[in-house]
Structure formats: C-alpha cells, structure tokens
C-alpha cells in the first residue's frame, strides 16, 4: 500500500478540499503505487483492484466520476499562457502521445516477429492450430485403438 494517505472533503460546491486530521473518513480507498499508475493510464481493470471500505455508495459515485471526468487541459493552460500557445501545446502533446503509442506498438511487433521467426519463443497461430489438429487426431486414434483392444479382449 502507499506509504502516505490523504483525507479529502467534498465541499458544497462539489470540489475536493483537504480535510483536517481530526475528520474521520467515510470512504477509504487503498491501492498500491502500481495500481495508481494503471489508474492514471486509464486502465479500467485497475479500478477493480482498489480496496474499498466504508460508505460503498459514495465510493461508487467517486468511481463513476473518476471514470467519466475529462480534464480540459487547454482551457486551464490558456489562463496561464494564452489561448494560442495553450492550443499549440495541447496539439503537440497529443502528437507526442500518438507517437509514443505507435512506437510502443512498433517495438511490440518487432519483438513478436523476432520471437516467432529469429528465435522461436512464441508459436504462430497456424502452428498452434496444426498442433491442436494433431492432438485431436492422436486422441481419436487412441480411442479407436482402445475400442479395438476392448473388442479383442472380449473374445
């Protein structure tokens, strides 16, 4: 689990604020740093790994908001650096993000090709299908042989 904790209040405006230490939490969400990284990377399966205690209805609402909230980065940046520069920063960030995803996909494809062609560590789908057909054929042949042996023993 994380080596630190935070207690937030939900204010009347709907915003979060830090609560004083004397406040008791209604909901406690516990997760490891790895799960936090997966949540930040928008991995929906990671939310199922969060331990919840306390008011589960409130935790469900917080989870719904966390899944559906979208941060308008450009609007927040424009207050600090202006509309045009904020727009260009966001567009550059999107292009970088797309490039990163394409690069990771390319590396993964290269590794798969290497492990299936150069140093066979992974099997190709057609090889697996052929193997499964051969296993099925061997099973059927074995069953036929067992029936023949049973008929011969019956004589």
C-alpha positions in Angstrom: 0.0 0.0 0.0 1.0 3.6 -0.3 3.3 5.0 2.4 1.1 8.1 2.8 -2.6 9.0 2.9 -4.8 11.9 2.2 -8.2 12.8 3.6 -10.4 14.9 1.3 -13.7 16.7 2.0 -16.3 17.0 -0.6 -17.3 20.7 -0.3 -20.8 22.0 -1.0 -19.6 23.2 -4.4 -18.7 19.6 -5.3 -15.0 20.3 -5.3 -12.4 18.4 -3.2 -10.6 20.0 -0.4 -8.0 18.7 2.1 -9.7 17.8 5.4 -8.2 18.5 8.8 -6.7 15.5 10.5 -9.5 15.3 13.1 -12.0 14.3 10.4 -12.9 10.6 10.1 -13.1 9.3 6.6 -16.4 8.0 5.3 -14.7 6.1 2.5 -11.2 4.6 2.4 -9.7 3.7 -1.0 -6.5 1.7 -0.7 -4.2 0.7 -3.6 -0.6 0.1 -4.4 1.6 2.5 -6.4 1.4 0.2 -9.4 -2.4 0.3 -9.4 -2.3 4.1 -9.1 -0.1 4.2 -12.2 -2.6 1.9 -14.0 -5.5 4.2 -13.0 -3.7 7.3 -14.2 -3.1 5.4 -17.5 -6.8 4.9 -17.9 -6.7 1.1 -17.3 -10.3 0.4 -16.4 -9.5 -3.1 -14.9 -7.3 -1.4 -12.3 -10.3 0.2 -10.6 -11.4 -3.4 -9.7 -8.1 -3.8 -7.7 -8.8 -0.9 -5.4 -9.8 -1.9 -1.8 -12.8 0.0 -0.7 -14.1 0.3 2.9 -16.7 2.5 4.4 -19.6 4.0 2.5 -19.6 1.9 -0.7 -22.3 4.0 -2.3 -20.1 7.1 -2.0 -17.2 5.1 -3.3 -19.3 4.0 -6.3 -20.1 7.7 -7.1 -16.4 8.7 -6.8 -15.5 5.8 -9.1 -18.2 6.8 -11.6 -16.9 10.4 -11.6 -13.2 9.2 -11.9 -14.1 7.1 -15.0 -16.1 9.9 -16.7 -14.2 13.1 -15.8 -12.2 14.7 -18.6 -9.8 17.5 -17.8 -9.9 20.4 -20.3 -6.1 21.0 -20.2 -6.3 23.6 -23.0 -8.7 25.8 -21.0 -6.6 25.7 -17.9 -3.4 26.3 -19.8 -4.9 29.2 -21.7 -5.4 31.1 -18.4 -1.7 30.8 -17.7 -0.1 31.2 -21.2 -2.8 32.4 -23.6 -5.1 30.7 -26.0 -2.8 30.2 -29.0 0.1 28.9 -27.1 -2.1 26.6 -25.0 -3.7 25.2 -28.2 -0.3 24.5 -29.7 1.0 22.9 -26.5 -2.0 20.6 -26.3 -1.7 19.7 -30.0 2.0 18.9 -29.6 1.2 16.8 -26.5 -1.4 14.8 -28.5 1.0 14.2 -31.3 3.7 13.1 -28.9 1.2 10.8 -27.2 0.2 9.3 -30.5 3.9 8.9 -31.5 4.6 7.2 -28.2 1.7 4.7 -28.7 2.9 4.0 -32.3 6.4 3.5 -31.1 5.4 1.0 -28.4 3.2 -0.8 -30.9 6.1 -1.0 -33.4 8.5 -2.3 -30.8 6.0 -4.9 -29.7 5.5 -6.0 -33.3 9.3 -6.3 -33.8 9.6 -8.4 -30.6 6.8 -10.7 -31.7 8.4 -11.1 -35.1 11.8 -11.8 -33.5 10.4 -14.3 -31.1 8.4 -16.1 -33.8 11.0 -16.0 -36.7 14.5 -15.5 -35.4 14.5 -17.2 -32.0 11.2 -19.1 -31.8 9.9 -18.5 -28.4 6.3 -17.9 -29.5 4.2 -20.1 -31.7 2.4 -18.7 -34.8 -1.3 -19.2 -34.8 -1.2 -21.6 -37.7 1.4 -23.7 -35.9 -0.8 -23.8 -32.8 -3.8 -24.8 -34.9 -1.8 -27.5 -36.6 -0.6 -28.8 -33.3 -4.2 -28.9 -31.9 -5.4 -30.8 -35.0 -2.6 -33.3 -34.5 -3.5 -33.7 -30.8 -7.2 -34.2 -31.7 -6.2 -36.8 -34.3 -4.0 -38.6 -31.8 -6.8 -38.6 -29.3 -9.3 -40.1 -31.8 -6.7 -42.7 -32.9 -6.1 -43.7 -29.3 -9.8 -44.0 -28.6 -10.2 -46.2 -31.7 -7.3 -48.4 -30.6 -8.8 -48.7 -27.1 -12.1 -49.9 -28.6 -10.3 -52.4 -30.7 -8.4 -53.8 -27.7 -11.6 -54.0 -25.7 -13.3 -56.0 -28.6 -10.3 -58.3 -28.8 -10.3 -58.9 -25.0 -14.0 -59.6 -25.2 -13.3 -62.7 -27.5 
